[in-house]
């Protein structure tokens, strides 16, 4: 979430929405897949999510006691002004 930014133009206009992102993280923390699988219906929010996707490159490696080779997550990105 540290990579996500709420677009100031959307904030000023009171625009809210939600995108869904599919994320596959490999054991070493590298990202093998990240893509938006559900758009918000608003171009400002969708573009902010696309920019966030471009910035996400790596996560910490999995702990030794976690016996997964990769982790697949569907992550909602919620743009909410409340």
N, C-alpha and C positions, 0 to 999 in steps of 0.2 A: 504494500500500500504506500510505501514511501515514494514510489515512482509516480503515483497518481496525482494529477492536478485538476482541480475543478476549474473549467474555463471561466475567466472573468466575465466574458460576454454572456455566457449562459447564466452565471450567478446574478448579474444585473437584471436579466430578463425573467428571473424566477424559474428557469428551466430545470427540471429534474428528470431523472431517468435511470435506466439500469442496462448495463451490457453484461454479457456472459463471455468469459474467456476460458478456453481449454488450454491447459498447461501440462506438459510432461517434463518431469525433472528426473535426470539420471542420478545414479548413486553418488557420483563425484560432484554433484551440484550443478552440472551443466544443464542447460535448457535445450531439449531436443525438439520441442514443438511448443509454440505459443500462438494462438490465433483467436480472434473474436468469432464466436459461434452464434451470438445473438446480438443484434443491434438494438439501440435504445429508441430509434425512430427520430432522433435529433442529430443532425450532422455535427454540431459543436461537440456534443458528448461523445459521439462515435469517433471523431477525429482525436479527441483527448485520449481515448482508450487506445487508438492506433499508435499515438506517440508514446504512451506508456509501454506498449508492447515492444516498441523499438528500443527502449532503454533497458528492459529486463534481459540480462545476459546470463546471470549465474546466481545460485543460491549456495548456502553452506553445504558441504558434503553430509550425507546421512551418517548418523552415529553408528558405531560398529555393531551395536546390538539390534539395529534395525535391518532385518534380512531381506530387504526389497532391492531389486535391481533398478527399478524406476517407480515413480509415483505419478499417477494421472489425476489431475484435479480439474473440476469445473468451478471457476471462481467468479462470483457475481461482483461486479463493480457498480456500486450504488452511488449515484449522484443525488444527494438529498440535502436540501437547504435547512432542514430543521435541526 
